[in-house]
Amino acid sequence: MTSLFALCDCNNFYASCERVFDPSLNGKPVVVLSNNDGCVIARSNEAKALGIQMGDPFFKIRNLVEHSHVKAFSSNYVLYGDMSDRVMQTLSQFTPHVEVYSIDECFLDLGDFYDIDLFSYSWEIKKTVTKWTGIPVSLGVAPTKALAKVANKLAKKSAKANGVLVLTDPFHIKKALEATKIEDVWGIGGQYAKFLRNHQIHTALEFTNASENWVRKNMTVVGARLLKELKGESCLELEEVNPPKKGICTSRSFGAKLTTFEDIQEATANYAAKCARKLRGQKSCARLVTVFIQTNRFSENDRQYYNSKTICMPVATNSDIELIHYATLALRAIYKPNYYYKKSGVIVTEIIPDNQIQFDLLDTVDRDKHSKLMNVMDKLTDRFGRSKVQVAAQGTNKSWILKSDYKSPCYTTRMAELPTVHNLF
């Protein structure tokens, strides 16, 4: 069991990715918008200082953007994903054991590093990541994952820490817990925070003084495990290999209101294909496929409609062709004409390893042929990019595609969009 963890967290990650390729944005307010340029999902510190909140609809800040007070970007997940990989690869230089927790967070195993200067080593990590990738990061080091989360959050907030905080001394751990509000503790959601405040527990330190039996009774075994973690007893091991997902969902809002079955079917087919590729990526197959459609619930002028349909496929699959086929059948069962649809989605569940499929004696699909075809399609996609080879049902018109009026180039993944250095002399 690891006895020392570091949590490396990228600061304002999406906004920082945009700044890497446009240094003129340093020190200026930057926001990144959600799919369809709907609302704010990332903010630089300068944007936060202007009072821009997470989730603010874009129309609320459009005036600031149009008058150049704030720079807005459409979400560019291809760029962010590639920059995340670069950060994680850099972190892996410092320890052989890492857990990529999210696109901008990574736990590092420092269990064998007690004999070195942890503060200096943490600063070396921070400086190296920034130098090699351009992404600023903060580090929190502590004996457990939950305490590393506490350390990381304080490292960001504290001017004295300046991005690095090592919590190994019991006195410093106590002070850190005292300075951490209960709602800021990893794993404490809004409902639990409200419940705990009603019982006069306002800080992480007050939480550690609670009875384990009381916590277990009111917050289940997960709460009891968190309590032990905050007390310095490591209960959460490093997960170097992410477990396969038990459910996969791909859904998007359309770039415009859609009414025809053909347009909605085309979008839904693309979502089904993305689910299939994710299944293949984790070497899994799914037995159930669910499709849902909905109108814009925020529009008072449109008639409202929502429905979903689940189909149990004869044999679990990860084939684009099969998933698109059954997703189309599900969509056909719930589609109604004369509505303005805003969103559809595909969810696959009952996921099993692809080497544990229960076949059907009456199955007529040539699964070996499907598997070989999908393998070739994946290789072509990896080499030439998405949408170069696809099932015909995915279409070519893409009238439903997301709106992204402020999207930056894919600087690191597309040859045609590589940054250009101009000779100024």
N, C-alpha and C positions, 0 to 999 in steps of 0.2 A: 504494500500500500504506500503510495506516495505521501511523503510527510512535509512537502513544501511545494507550493504552487505559485506560478506567476500568471496573472491575467493581463494580456496585452489587448488594449482596445484602441481602435483607430478613432481619432478625434473628428467628429462631424464628417464621417467617411465620404458620403456621396459628394458633399461640397468640396472636400479636400481633393477628391479625384479630379474634379473640374479645374481646380486651381493648379494642379501639377502641370497642366498643359497651357495654362494662361496665367502666368505669375502676376499680371496686372490686376488680378482679382484679389490678391493678398491684401488684407486689411479692409476689404469692401464687403458689404452685405451680399450674401449669395444664398439662394434657396434652390432646392430641387423639387420638382413637382411629381405627383403620382401619375400612374397611367392615365392617358387622355388629358393630361395637364389639368387634373381635377383639383388637387389640393396640395399643400406643402407637406413633404415627408422628410425633408432634411434642411437644416439651417446652419449657417456659419454663426460664430459668436456675435458678429456685427449685426446679423439679421435678428438674432435673439434680442439684442439690445434695443432694436427698433420696436420691439413688442410683437413681432410676428410669432405666432404660435404654431405648433405642430397640428396639422389637420385644418389649418385655415384654408378656406376655398380660394382658388386663384383670383376670382373676380374681386375679392376683398383687397388684394394687394396689386391688382393690375395697374393702378395709377402710379404706384411707386416704381414698377418695372418700366412702364412707358416713359417715365420722366428720368430714367437712368439712376434712380436712387437705390434700386435693388437689381441685381443681375439674377435672372431666372433661367433654369435649365430643365428641359424635359428629362425624365429618367432615362438613363442609358445603361441598362443592366449588363450589356455585353462588356462595356468598358469597366464598370464597377467590379464585375466578376473577375476579369483578367487582372485588375489591380489588386484585388483581394488575394488571388493566387500568388502574386509576386510578394506581397507582405508575408503570407504564410510560409513561402519558400525561404524567405529571409530569416524568419523566426526559427525555422528548423535547423539553421546553422548553429544555434546556440544550445540546443538540447536534442537528443535523438527522439524524444517522446513529446508530441504535441497533440492537442485536441482542438480542431477547428470547430469552435462553438457556434459561430454565425459568420456572416460575410465580413464582419468587421471586428470579431473577437476571437481570441485564441488562448487556451490554457497551455502553459508550459510546465513540464515536470522538472523541478529544480531540487528533487529529493536528495541528490548527491552533492549539492552545492553549499552546504552549511559552512564548510571550511574556507570559503572564499568571501571576499567583500561583496555581499549581495547588493548593496547600494551602488557600488561602482559597476558591477556586472549589469545591473538593471539599466543604468545610464548608458552603458555601451550598447545594449540591445536597442534602446530608444533612439540613440543617435545613428546607429547603423541602419535601422529601418527607414528613418527619415532621409538619410543620405542615399540609400540604394533605390528607394521607391518614390520619395517626395511626400510620403504620407506621414503627418505627425501622429504620434501615438502616446498613450499613457500606460504606465505599468503599476500594478499592485501586487505585492508579494506577501504571502501569508501561509500558515500551516494547513489551511483548508480552502476549498474552492469558495465557500460562502464568505470567508474572511478576505480572500483575495479580491472578491467582488467589492467588498466594503473598502478595501485599501485602494482599489482602482478608482472608485467614485470620488473618494476624498483626494486622491492624487490629481484629479481633474479640477476639483473645486478650489483646492488650497494653493494660494500663490507661493507659499513657503515650500510646498512639496514640488511644485513646478513640473508635475507630470510623472513623478516617481515616488512611491511610498512603500517602504518595507515594514511589515508588521510581524515581528517575531518576539518582541519584548512584551510580557504580560501587561505591564503598565500602559504601554502605547496601544495595545489591543483594546484595553478597557476604555481609554480615552476616545479611540476611534468609534467604538460601539456607542459610546455616550453621544457622540456628535452625529450619529446616523439616525435619521427619522425612520420610524417603523415602516412607512410606506416606501422607503428607498432600499429596503432589504430585499435581496435576491429571493424570489419565490413568494413574496408577500404581495398578493394582488389587492385591488381596491376593496373588495368585500372583507377580506381578512384584516386589512389595515383598519377599516372602520370598526370591526368587531373588537380588535385589540385595543384601539383607543377608547372604546366604551368600557373596557376593563382596566383603564388607567395605564395602559402600556403604550408609551409614545415613542420610545427609542429602542434601538437594537439591544442596548445594555439592559433595559427593563425587561425585554423579552427573555434574555438569558437568565434572569432571576425567577422566571415562571417555573412551575412544577412540570416535569416531563409528562407525568400522567395527565395533567390538565391540558397540556398542549396536544398530546396524543388524542385525547377524548374530543377536543374541539377542532383540531386541525389535521387529524389522521396521522398516519405514520410518516407522511411527507413532512408535516410540521415538526414532528419529534426529531426527524433526521436533521432538519434545518437548525433546530435548537442545539443539537450536539455539535454541528459544524461551527456555529457561532461561539461555542464554548471551547473550540480548539480541537475537537475530536473529528478526525477525517472520516467521513462516511461515503463520500462520492469519489470514486476512482476516475482516473483519466480514461476517457473513451477515445482511443486512437483510431478506431474504425467505427464510423457512424452506422448504427443499426438500420436495416432496411425499413423504409416507411411502410406503415400499415394502411395508409390511404394517401392517394395523390389526387390533387385537384388543379385543374388549369381553367381559369375563367378570366374574362376581360370585359370591360365596357366597350361598346362599339364606338368608333370614331364619329358616327352619325346614327340617327334613328333608322332602324331597318324595319321593313314591313313584309318583304317577300320571303317565302320559305327558302328559295335558292340562296339568297345572301346569307341568311342565318345558318343554313346548312353548311355553307362554305366555311364560315367562321368556326362553327362547331367541329367540323372535320379537322381543322388545324389544331384545335385544342385537344382533340382525341389523339392526334398524331404526337403531340408533345407529351401527353401522358404515356403513350406507348414507348417513346424514347426514354423517358425517365425510368420506366419499368425495366427496360433493357439495361440501362445504366447500373441498376442495382441487382441485375440478374434475377428478376422476378417476373411473375405473370399475375394477372388479375382475373377474377371470375365474374365480378359484378361491375357494370358500368351504369352510371347515373348521369342524366342530362337535365339541366334546368334552364329555363328562360324567364326573363322578367322585363317588364316595362320600367320606365323611369319613375320611381316612387316619389321623387321630389318635384315632378311636374304636375301641377294642378290642372293643366289643360288636357292631359292625356288620360284615356281610360286605363285603369290599372289591371294587370294580369300577371300572375306568377304560377308556374307549375313545374313539376319534375316527374321523371319517369326512370325507373331502375329496371334493367334487364339482366337476367342471369344467363351468361353465355354457356353454351354446351361444354366447352373446354376452356380452362384458364389460358389466357393469351397475352402476348406483348407485341402483337403484330399491328402495324399501322392499318393494314387493310381490314382486319377483323374488327378492331376497335372503332374505326370509322363507320363500318357497315352497321354495327349494333348501335352506335351513337346516333346514326341517321334514323334508324328505326324508332329509337326512343324519342327523338325530336319530332318525327312525323306524328307520333301519338299525342303530343302535347301542344303542337303548334296550332294557333288559331289566327285566321286572317283578320285584317282590318285593325290591327294593333300596332303601335309604334314601340318596337322592342329596343331596349337599351343594353342588354347584357345576356350572355349565355355562358354555360360552363359545363365541363365534363369532370366527373369524379369517378375514380376506379378504386374498388375495395376488394375485400377477400383476397388479399395479395399473398402469394406463396412463392417459394424459391422455384426457379424455372426447371430444376431437376426433380421436382416432386409433383409434377402435373398428373392428375387422374384423367386418363383418356376415356373416350366414349367409343363403344363398339360400332356405333352408327355414324361416327364422325367421318366426313368426306373431305375434310381440308388436308391438303398436302403440307403438313407442318414443317417437315424438313425443308421443303422449297421456300416456305415463308421465312424460316429462320435464315437461310442463306441470302434471300433477297434483302431482309432487314439489315443483315450484316454489311452487305454491299452499300446500301443506302446510308448507313451510319458512317462508313468510311468516306463516302463521297461528300457527305455533309461536313465531316470534320476537315476535309481538305479544301472544299470550295465554299463552305458556308451554307446557311439555312436556305430553304426554298429553291435550291438548285435542282434537287431531285425530290419529287413528292408524289403522293397519290393524286390522281386526276380530280377526285372529289374535293381536294383542297383548293382548287381553282387558281386563277391567275389575276382576277379583277381586283380583289382585296378592297372593295368599297367599304368594308367594315373595319379596316385597320385603324389602330389607335391614332388619335391626334397627338402629334409631338412637334409643335411649332418651334420649340426652343432647344431641340436636341443637338448636342455636340457631336463631333465625329467620333468614330471608333478608332481612336488614335493608335491603339496597340494591336488590333486584331484584323484590320483590313488594309491591304497594301495601298489602295487608292486613297485612304484617309490618313496616311502617316503624316505627322507634322513636317512642315517644310521649313528649312533654315535658309533664310535669305542673306545674300552677301550685301552687307551695308557699305562696303568700301568700293 
